[in-house]
Amino acid sequence: MKNAVQKFGKFLSAMVMPNIGAFIAWGFITALFIADGWIPNAKLASIQPYMLTFLLPILIAYTGGKQVGGDRGGVMGAIAVMGCIAGVGGSDGQPMLMGAMVMGPFAGWVIKKFDQAMDGHMPAGFEMLINNFSVGILGMIVAIIGYFLIGPFMSGVLAVLTAGVNILVKAKLLPLVAIFIEPAKVLFLNNAINHGIFTPIGIEQAKIAGKSIMYMLEANPGPGLGVLLAYAIFSKDKVTKSSAPGAIIIHFFGGIHEIYFPYVLMNPVVIIAPIVGNICAITFFTLTGCGLVGPSSPGSIIAYLSMSPKSQMPLTILGVLIATGVSFLIASPIIRMSNGKSLEDAQDDMAAKKAESKGISVDAGEKKEAGEVKKIIFACDAGMGSSAMGATKFRNRVKALRPDLTVKNTSVDNIPADCDIAVVQAVLADRARKSAPQAQLVIINNFLQDPNLDALYEQVTTNTTAAAETAVTEEKSEVKSNDGNQKILVEEGIKTGLKPVDKYEAIRSAGKLLNELGYVDEEYIDAMVKREDTVTTYMGMGVAIPHGTSDAKGRVKKTGIVMLQYPEGVDFDGEKAQLIFGIAGIGDEHLGLLAKISGILEDEEKLEKLKTTNNIDEIMEMFQ
């Protein structure tokens, strides 16, 4: 049941999250230009109703339809939701955000089923005609269903939910919703709750009052901040204590609440703290009549305050401080007396929950004894960059105790039949299981620094004796000469002191440099971005290794690696990468240099130097 709820929440969240920018635009227009806004302007405020009535539902429905039925499903979703909008009175009716979350996936499913039925039965020469008319005709039918059924039904559901909230408010019971909000957030339902339930209700309330407390319930950063502050001060685990300050910045100013979930999972009793903290904050907001004029997304203090009416800004700040203080006071003694999981264990649990919520099986298979393990395969999507470095680093780690152990890398779809253990990221687990049903799976977050890699090391080195004098033959074949490395990494391929940018811009910059140096065709750049969308190329320890997908190998002219240094870091989904190595590989020619990079990563002093130095000669010398 829990897994089903997680999957449903993630599906709803996936419809909303790509369109958060549109919510932010609508929220700012509302906060700035309405009559009670920061800089009232009636003409600019007139944009807001059109965005709310048409733009946001259409974007959500398109995204939901595309999730299910691809591009054609997206178009179907956009058509279908217009029926819902018209069915409740158009611009004079209720906003169809909830209707969009139903109609988008439904319309995508309809066209997906049609395409499956037509597969192999489409007359030659009529493909374009049938494709276009099928979307047009089926879209019309689904829009009519939306007009007469779905739109009015969802309008009724919203009316019931709104009435229920009003009853809770009048009975002074609204603060109790925190009992459900905080545990649901830890189960990754935060975005689904905020934008799937509270935002539609908040819109209805804001129509009448100009603001709504519903926007404040889930997004308040105070409860999570209190938990993180308690860990930063009172945690007995050094890793947890040292990581908490960074998590505070990401959570409070970046609005990424997911950062504090593992801190709760490592000691579930701590969940009491954010629950009570949020109850106190909601009680305060209810008594003082506070509300936001638009949804706070993401849930950072910056977004939270920007959506607050200027006359109530001090009360909004005080409410956040109340949530923080209460959460901190409750969490502190629990953490001081706790001997619960380590942060790494909790992050491992969180990765498993995320995989499960996406419908990914993380069945690891039967654990093998050390003596049974002869071959370990590190597998990524393309089998070129991240898995190669992971394999090299792990091979170097175990070679003294297990010189007989073969550690290689490959693409996830080509894991050999004699593989005993396959190491993969969670999103590739299902593909790995199909490729190597005989193997034990080790599920990781990144290939360089992961608690499950530590567990694997213990597994394969238990009851073994050191045999450092035995050479590992196949490793020798991977080491390239200095001349070979020089051809693969040249001075012109190193850029230092770069300013922080979006991760996709950094990846494109690496691809562009590979192209300029003659390593790849220009089309390879898009393949690098596509690879990042599939599985992150962040490796850990401040290093990312973007490269193309497996089907883009034909775009590689010759093997090459470029290095882009961003001393302040590039954000890779909450992780900072100071070093970005763009890779284009033919065969195994690049593995020697990857091994050298992996060796540098094991030397903390060299790694830190590599992240900050502007001396190109010094960098080249490190790779000799």
C-alpha positions in Angstrom: 0.0 0.0 0.0 2.8 2.4 0.9 4.6 1.7 -2.4 1.4 2.4 -4.3 0.9 5.7 -2.5 4.5 6.6 -3.3 4.2 5.8 -7.0 1.0 7.8 -7.2 2.5 10.8 -5.5 5.6 10.6 -7.7 3.4 10.5 -10.8 1.4 13.5 -9.7 4.7 15.3 -8.8 6.2 14.5 -12.2 3.3 16.3 -13.9 3.8 19.4 -11.8 7.6 19.7 -11.3 8.6 20.5 -14.9 6.1 23.4 -14.8 7.2 25.0 -11.5 8.6 27.9 -13.5 5.1 28.7 -14.7 3.8 28.6 -11.2 6.5 30.9 -10.0 5.8 33.4 -12.8 2.1 33.3 -12.0 2.9 33.7 -8.3 5.1 36.7 -8.8 2.6 38.4 -11.1 0.0 37.9 -8.4 2.2 39.0 -5.5 3.5 42.1 -7.3 0.6 43.5 -9.3 -2.7 42.8 -7.7 -4.5 45.6 -5.8 -2.9 44.5 -2.4 0.4 43.6 -4.0 3.9 45.1 -3.6 3.6 47.4 -6.7 -0.1 47.3 -7.7 -0.8 47.6 -11.5 -4.2 46.7 -12.8 -3.0 46.1 -16.4 -0.2 43.7 -15.5 -2.4 42.0 -12.9 -4.9 41.1 -15.7 -2.3 38.6 -17.0 -2.8 36.5 -13.8 -6.3 35.0 -14.5 -5.4 33.8 -18.0 -2.3 32.0 -16.6 -4.3 30.4 -13.9 -7.3 29.4 -16.0 -5.5 28.3 -19.2 -1.7 28.2 -19.0 -1.2 26.1 -15.9 -3.8 23.4 -16.5 -2.7 23.1 -20.2 1.0 22.7 -19.2 0.1 20.1 -16.5 -2.2 18.2 -18.8 0.4 18.2 -21.6 3.1 17.0 -19.3 0.9 14.2 -17.9 -0.2 13.1 -21.3 3.4 13.1 -22.5 4.5 10.9 -19.6 2.0 8.3 -20.7 1.7 8.6 -24.4 4.8 10.5 -25.6 4.6 13.7 -27.7 1.2 12.6 -29.1 0.0 12.0 -25.6 1.0 15.5 -24.6 -1.0 17.1 -27.4 -4.0 14.9 -26.5 -3.7 16.0 -22.9 -3.7 19.7 -23.9 -6.8 19.2 -26.1 -8.6 17.2 -23.5 -8.2 19.6 -20.6 -9.8 22.4 -22.6 -13.0 20.4 -22.4 -12.7 20.5 -18.6 -12.0 24.2 -18.5 -15.0 24.9 -20.7 -17.2 22.5 -18.8 -16.9 24.5 -15.6 -17.4 27.9 -17.1 -14.1 28.8 -18.7 -12.4 31.9 -17.2 -15.4 32.3 -14.8 -15.1 28.8 -13.4 -12.8 27.0 -11.0 -9.2 26.5 -12.2 -8.8 22.9 -13.5 -5.4 22.0 -12.0 -6.9 18.8 -10.5 -8.8 18.2 -13.7 -5.6 18.5 -15.7 -3.9 15.8 -13.5 -6.7 13.4 -14.5 -7.3 14.4 -18.1 -3.6 14.6 -19.2 -2.7 11.0 -18.3 -6.1 9.7 -19.4 -5.7 11.3 -22.9 -2.2 10.0 -23.1 -3.4 6.5 -22.3 -6.1 6.7 -25.0 -3.6 7.6 -27.8 -1.1 5.1 -26.5 -3.7 2.3 -26.8 -4.6 3.5 -30.3 -1.0 3.5 -31.4 -0.5 0.0 -30.0 -3.6 -1.2 -31.9 -2.4 0.3 -35.2 1.2 -1.0 -34.8 1.9 -3.0 -37.9 -1.5 -2.3 -39.5 -1.0 1.2 -40.9 -1.3 1.4 -44.7 1.9 2.6 -46.4 1.7 6.2 -47.3 -1.1 7.0 -44.9 1.0 7.3 -41.8 0.9 11.1 -41.5 -2.8 11.3 -42.3 -3.8 8.6 -39.7 -1.4 10.1 -37.0 -2.8 13.6 -37.3 -6.5 12.6 -37.7 -6.3 10.1 -34.8 -5.1 12.8 -32.4 -7.7 15.3 -33.7 -10.7 12.9 -33.5 -9.7 11.2 -30.3 -8.7 14.5 -28.7 -12.2 15.9 -29.6 -13.9 12.9 -28.0 -11.9 13.1 -24.8 -12.4 16.9 -24.6 -16.2 16.2 -24.8 -15.9 13.7 -22.0 -14.0 16.3 -20.0 -16.7 18.9 -20.7 -19.6 16.8 -19.5 -18.0 14.5 -17.0 -14.5 15.1 -15.7 -14.7 18.9 -15.4 -17.9 19.1 -13.4 -16.8 16.0 -11.3 -13.5 17.6 -10.4 -15.2 20.9 -9.7 -17.4 19.0 -7.2 -14.4 17.3 -5.6 -12.7 20.7 -5.2 -15.9 22.1 -3.7 -16.0 19.3 -1.1 -12.3 19.6 -0.2 -12.7 23.4 0.2 -15.8 23.0 2.4 -13.9 20.4 4.5 -11.0 22.9 4.9 -13.5 25.6 5.9 -15.0 23.3 8.6 -11.5 22.5 9.9 -10.7 26.3 10.1 -14.0 27.1 11.9 -13.4 24.2 14.3 -9.8 25.4 14.8 -8.6 21.9 13.8 -6.6 22.9 10.7 -3.2 22.6 12.5 -3.8 18.9 12.9 -3.2 18.4 9.2 0.5 18.6 10.0 0.1 15.1 11.5 -0.3 13.9 7.9 1.8 16.4 6.0 5.2 15.8 7.6 5.2 11.9 7.4 3.9 12.2 3.8 6.7 14.5 2.9 9.3 11.9 4.1 7.6 9.4 1.8 8.3 11.8 -1.1 4.7 13.0 -1.4 5.6 16.7 -0.7 5.1 18.0 -4.2 2.0 16.0 -4.8 0.4 17.4 -1.6 1.5 21.0 -2.2 0.5 21.3 -5.8 -2.0 18.5 -6.2 -4.2 19.4 -3.2 -3.3 22.6 -1.3 -2.7 24.8 -4.4 -6.1 24.2 -6.0 -7.8 24.9 -2.6 -5.6 27.9 -2.0 -6.6 29.3 -5.4 -10.3 29.2 -4.5 -9.6 30.9 -1.1 -7.3 33.5 -2.6 -10.1 34.5 -5.1 -12.2 35.6 -2.2 -9.7 36.8 0.4 -6.7 37.6 -1.8 -4.6 35.2 0.1 -4.7 31.6 1.5 -3.2 29.8 4.4 -3.2 26.6 2.3 -0.1 27.9 0.5 1.7 27.9 3.9 1.0 24.4 5.2 3.5 22.2 3.3 6.0 24.8 2.1 7.1 26.2 5.5 10.8 25.6 5.7 10.8 26.0 9.5 10.0 22.4 10.6 12.8 20.9 8.6 15.2 23.6 9.6 14.7 22.8 13.3 15.6 19.2 12.7 18.8 20.0 10.8 19.9 22.6 13.4 19.5 19.9 16.1 21.6 17.5 14.1 24.3 20.1 13.5 24.6 20.8 17.2 23.8 17.5 19.0 24.6 14.6 16.6 27.1 12.1 17.9 28.0 10.9 14.4 30.8 13.0 13.0 29.7 12.6 9.3 26.1 13.6 10.2 27.2 16.5 12.3 29.5 17.9 9.6 27.0 17.4 6.8 24.1 19.2 8.5 25.3 22.8 8.0 25.4 22.3 4.3 22.0 20.7 4.3 20.7 23.7 6.2 21.7 26.1 3.4 20.3 23.8 0.7 17.0 23.3 2.6 16.4 26.8 3.9 17.7 29.0 1.0 17.4 26.5 -1.9 14.0 25.2 -0.9 15.0 21.5 -1.5 13.2 19.9 1.5 14.2 16.4 0.4 17.6 17.1 1.8 16.4 16.7 5.4 14.4 13.5 4.8 17.3 11.1 5.4 18.0 12.9 8.7 14.5 11.9 9.8 14.8 8.4 8.4 18.0 7.7 10.3 15.9 8.1 13.5 12.1 7.9 12.7 11.1 9.2 16.2 12.5 12.6 15.1 9.4 13.0 12.9 7.6 14.2 16.0 9.6 17.4 15.9 8.5 18.7 12.5 4.9 17.6 13.1 4.6 19.6 16.4 6.6 22.5 14.9 4.3 22.7 11.9 1.2 22.4 14.2 2.4 25.4 16.2 3.1 27.4 13.1 -0.2 26.6 11.5 -2.0 27.5 14.8 -0.1 30.9 14.8 -1.0 31.5 11.1 -4.6 30.7 11.8 -4.9 33.0 14.8 -3.2 35.9 13.0 -5.1 35.4 9.7 -1.9 34.9 7.7 -1.8 33.6 4.2 0.2 33.8 1.0 -1.0 35.3 -2.3 0.4 32.4 -4.3 2.1 29.0 -3.9 5.6 29.0 -2.5 7.6 26.9 -4.9 10.2 25.8 -4.1 9.8 25.9 -0.4 12.7 28.2 0.4 12.5 31.2 2.8 13.0 33.4 -0.2 10.0 32.1 -2.1 8.0 31.9 1.1 8.5 35.5 1.9 8.1 36.7 -1.6 4.5 35.3 -1.7 3.6 37.0 1.6 1.6 40.2 1.6 3.9 43.0 2.5 1.7 44.0 5.5 2.0 40.5 7.0 5.7 39.9 6.3 6.7 40.1 10.1 4.0 37.6 11.0 5.2 35.2 8.2 8.7 35.4 9.5 7.6 34.8 13.0 5.6 31.8 12.0 8.7 30.3 10.3 10.7 31.0 13.5 8.1 29.3 15.7 8.1 26.2 13.5 11.9 26.2 13.6 12.2 26.7 17.4 9.6 24.1 18.4 11.0 21.5 16.0 14.6 22.2 17.3 13.6 21.9 20.9 11.8 18.6 20.4 14.4 17.1 18.1 17.4 18.0 20.2 16.9 15.6 23.2 15.9 12.8 20.8 19.1 13.2 18.8 21.3 13.5 22.0 19.9 10.2 23.3 19.8 8.5 20.0 22.0 5.7 18.7 20.1 5.2 15.5 21.2 4.7 11.9 24.1 6.6 10.4 23.3 9.2 7.7 24.8 6.9 5.0 22.4 4.1 6.0 19.4 6.5 5.9 20.5 7.8 2.5 20.6 4.2 1.3 17.1 3.6 2.6 16.0 6.8 0.9 17.5 5.7 -2.5 15.6 2.5 -2.2 12.4 4.3 -1.4 12.9 6.6 -4.4 13.5 3.6 -6.7 10.4 1.9 -5.4 8.3 5.0 -5.9 9.4 5.0 -9.5 8.3 1.4 -10.0 11.9 0.2 -10.0 12.7 -3.2 -8.6 15.7 -3.2 -6.3 15.7 -6.9 -5.7 19.4 -7.6 -5.1 19.3 -11.3 -5.6 21.0 -13.9 -3.4 24.1 -12.5 -1.7 27.2 -14.5 -2.8 30.1 -15.6 -0.5 33.5 -14.1 -1.2 34.8 -17.3 -2.7 32.0 -17.4 -5.2 32.7 -14.0 -6.6 35.1 -14.0 -9.6 33.8 -11.2 -11.7 32.2 -7.9 -10.8 30.7 -5.6 -13.5 30.1 -1.9 -13.0 27.3 -1.0 -15.4 26.0 2.3 -16.6 23.8 3.3 -19.5 26.5 3.7 -22.1 29.3 1.7 -20.3 31.8 4.4 -21.0 32.5 7.0 -18.3 30.9 6.7 -14.9 31.0 2.9 -14.7 34.6 2.9 -16.0 35.8 5.1 -13.2 33.8 3.2 -10.7 35.3 -0.1 -11.8 38.8 1.4 -11.8 38.5 2.8 -8.3 37.0 -0.4 -6.9 39.6 -2.6 -8.6 42.4 -0.5 -7.1 40.8 -0.8 -3.7 40.5 -4.6 -3.7 43.5 -5.7 -5.7 45.8 -6.2 -2.7 43.4 -8.7 -1.1 41.7 -10.1 -4.3 44.2 -10.1 -7.2 42.1 -12.9 -8.7 39.0 -10.8 -8.9 38.0 -9.4 -12.3 36.4 -5.9 -12.1 35.3 -4.5 -15.4 32.7 -2.0 -16.7 30.1 -2.3 -19.5 26.8 -0.9 -20.6 23.8 -2.1 -18.5 22.3 -4.0 -21.5 25.5 -6.0 -22.2 26.4 -7.4 -18.8 28.2 -10.7 -19.5 26.7 -14.1 -18.5 29.6 -15.0 -16.2 29.1 -11.8 -14.1 28.7 -12.7 -10.4 27.9 -9.2 -9.1 26.6 -6.2 -11.1 26.9 -2.7 -9.6 24.3 -0.3 -11.0 22.4 2.8 -10.1 18.8 2.4 -8.9 17.2 3.7 -12.1 19.0 1.0 -14.1 18.2 -1.9 -11.8 15.4 -3.4 -13.9 17.5 -3.4 -17.0 20.4 -4.9 -15.2 18.2 -7.7 -13.8 17.0 -8.6 -17.3 20.6 -8.5 -18.7 22.1 -10.5 -15.9 19.4 -12.6 -14.0 22.1 -14.8 -12.5 24.0 -11.9 -10.8 23.7 -10.3 -7.4 22.8 -6.6 -7.8 24.5 -3.9 -5.8 22.4 -0.7 -6.0 24.2 2.6 -5.6 23.7 6.3 -5.8 27.1 7.1 -7.4 30.1 5.1 -8.5 32.8 6.7 -6.4 31.5 7.2 -2.9 28.6 5.0 -1.7 27.9 3.0 1.5 26.9 0.0 -0.6 30.3 0.0 -2.2 31.8 -0.3 1.2 29.5 -3.2 2.0 30.6 -4.8 -1.3 34.3 -4.4 -0.4 33.6 -6.2 2.9 31.7 -8.9 1.2 34.4 -9.8 -1.4 37.4 -9.5 0.9 36.1 -11.4 3.9 38.2 -14.5 4.7 40.7 -13.7 2.1 44.5 -13.3 2.4 46.7 -10.6 1.1 48.4 -11.5 -2.2 49.8 -8.2 -3.2 52.6 -9.8 -5.1 50.2 -11.3 -7.6 49.7 -9.0 -10.6 46.3 -8.5 -12.2 47.0 -9.1 -15.8 44.0 -7.4 -17.3 44.6 -4.2 -15.4 48.0 -3.9 -17.1 46.3 -3.9 -20.4 44.2 -0.8 -19.4 47.1 1.4 -18.4 48.1 3.8 -21.2 51.5 5.3 -21.8 52.1 8.9 -21.1 52.1 9.6 -24.8 48.6 8.0 -25.1 47.3 10.2 -22.3 48.8 13.3 -23.9 46.8 12.6 -27.1 43.6 12.1 -25.2 44.0 15.1 -22.8 45.7 18.2 -24.2 46.3 21.6 -22.8 43.6 23.1 -25.0 41.1 20.7 -23.4 41.5 22.1 -19.9 39.5 25.2 -18.7 40.0 26.5 -15.2 38.4 29.1 -13.0 35.0 28.9 -14.6 31.9 30.6 -13.1 29.1 28.4 -11.9 26.4 27.6 -14.4 23.4 25.2 -14.8 24.5 21.6 -15.1 23.2 21.3 -18.7 25.1 24.4 -19.7 28.3 22.9 -18.2 27.7 19.6 -20.0 27.1 21.4 -23.3 30.3 23.4 -22.7 32.2 20.2 -22.3 30.6 18.8 -25.4 31.4 21.9 -27.4 35.0 21.7 -26.3 35.2 18.1 -27.4 33.8 19.1 -30.8 36.2 22.1 -31.2 39.1 19.8 -30.5 38.0 17.3 -33.2 37.0 14.5 -30.9 33.3 14.3 -31.7 30.6 15.5 -34.2 28.4 18.4 -33.0 25.4 16.0 -32.6 27.3 14.3 -29.8 26.6 17.3 -27.6 22.9 16.5 -27.6 23.6 12.9 -26.8 25.6 14.0 -23.7 22.5 16.0 -22.5 20.2 13.0 -23.2 22.6 10.8 -21.2 22.3 13.1 -18.2 18.5 13.0 -18.4 18.6 9.2 -18.2 21.0 8.8 -15.3 23.1 11.4 -13.6 26.8 11.5 -14.4 27.7 12.9 -11.1 30.3 10.5 -9.6 30.8 11.8 -6.1 33.7 13.7 -4.5 32.9 16.8 -6.6 33.4 15.1 -9.9 31.0 14.6 -12.9 31.8 12.7 -16.1 29.3 13.6 -18.8 29.4 11.6 -22.0 27.1 10.5 -24.8 24.6 7.7 -24.9 25.5 4.3 -26.2 23.8 4.9 -29.6 26.0 8.1 -30.1 29.3 6.2 -30.3 29.2 6.6 -34.1 29.5 10.4 -33.5 33.0 9.9 -31.9 35.8 10.7 -34.3 38.7 9.8 -31.9 39.1 9.3 -28.2 39.4 12.4 -26.1 38.8 13.9 -22.7 38.4 17.5 -21.7 38.4 19.0 -18.2 36.3 22.0 -17.0 37.0 23.3 -13.5 34.3 25.2 -11.6 35.8 26.1 -8.2 32.5 27.2 -6.8 30.8 24.0 -8.1 28.0 23.2 -10.6 24.7 21.9 -9.0 24.1 18.3 -10.1 20.7 17.7 -8.4 21.8 18.9 -5.0 25.5 17.8 -5.4 28.3 20.2 -6.2 30.7 19.2 -9.0 33.9 21.3 -9.2 35.5 19.1 -11.9 33.7 18.1 -15.1 35.4 15.6 -17.4 33.8 15.4 -20.8 34.5 12.0 -22.4 34.4 10.7 -25.9 35.7 7.1 -26.2 36.5 4.6 -28.9 36.9 1.2 -27.5 39.0 1.2 -24.3 41.5 3.9 -25.3 40.2 6.3 -22.7 40.3 3.9 -19.8 44.0 4.5 -18.9 43.3 8.2 -18.3 40.2 7.4 -16.3 42.3 5.2 -14.2 44.7 8.1 -13.6 41.7 10.3 -12.7 40.5 7.7 -10.3 44.0 7.5 -8.7 44.0 11.3 -8.2 40.6 11.1 -6.5 42.1 8.8 -3.9 44.7 11.5 -3.1 42.8 14.2 -1.2 45.5 16.7 -1.5 45.8 16.3 -5.3 42.0 16.3 -5.7 41.7 19.6 -3.9 44.6 21.1 -5.9 42.9 20.0 -9.1 39.7 21.7 -8.1 41.4 25.1 -7.6 44.6 25.5 -9.5 44.9 27.7 -12.6 48.2 26.2 -13.6 47.6 24.1 -16.7 51.1 22.6 -16.6 50.5 21.4 -13.1 47.3 19.7 -14.1 49.0 18.0 -17.1 51.7 16.8 -14.8 49.2 15.2 -12.5 48.1 13.0 -15.4 51.6 11.9 -16.5 
